[in-house]
Amino acid sequence: NLLSIRSLLKVTNRKEFFIKKSLSIYTITFLFTLMDITSHIQKIKAEIPESVRLIAVTKQVSVEFIRQAYAAGIRDFAENRLQEALEKQEQLQDLSDICWHFIGHLQTNKIQKVLHNFHWIHSVDSLKLAQRLDCLGENVTTLPQLCLQVK
């Protein structure tokens, strides 16, 4: 809830952040350096309820940063650029329990690759996209969870 978010921001003592709410999942993006990410993740996890899922948005972030966040206990990582995400996923194959989230607008020409490489799709924003996902999803063994964007 919003109160938890405010206390979280006080604990981290950071002003550079973005908050996005998708259903009951809050995605909080902080601008950290590699040196302080572990301590900040530990502080954040200590302040939020266990029912809150912490998702690290890693667009334009190095694989080294992701590995450090993983070592600090983060298992959910989000990307909005397919090609960048696929490169990172390939480099992080040894971390088999990562849950990958696709955030941002999904173009219909990228649906097939997103269906096969992500556990969550956060922005199904049109009936056309939902129908295309449904059609192409028939050939996928494990379908990702979908978040519908309602306007």
Salt bridges, closest charged atoms under 4 A:
GLU16 OE1 - ARG14 NE 3.50
ASP36 OD2 - ARG14 NH1 3.41
ASP36 OD2 - HIS40 NE2 3.63
ASP76 OD2 - ARG53 NH2 2.99
ASP76 OD2 - HIS101 NE2 2.70
GLU79 OE2 - LYS88 NZ 2.79
GLU84 OE2 - LYS88 NZ 2.90
ASP94 OD1 - ARG67 NH2 2.87
ASP97 OD2 - ARG75 NE 3.08
ASP125 OD2 - HIS105 ND1 3.17
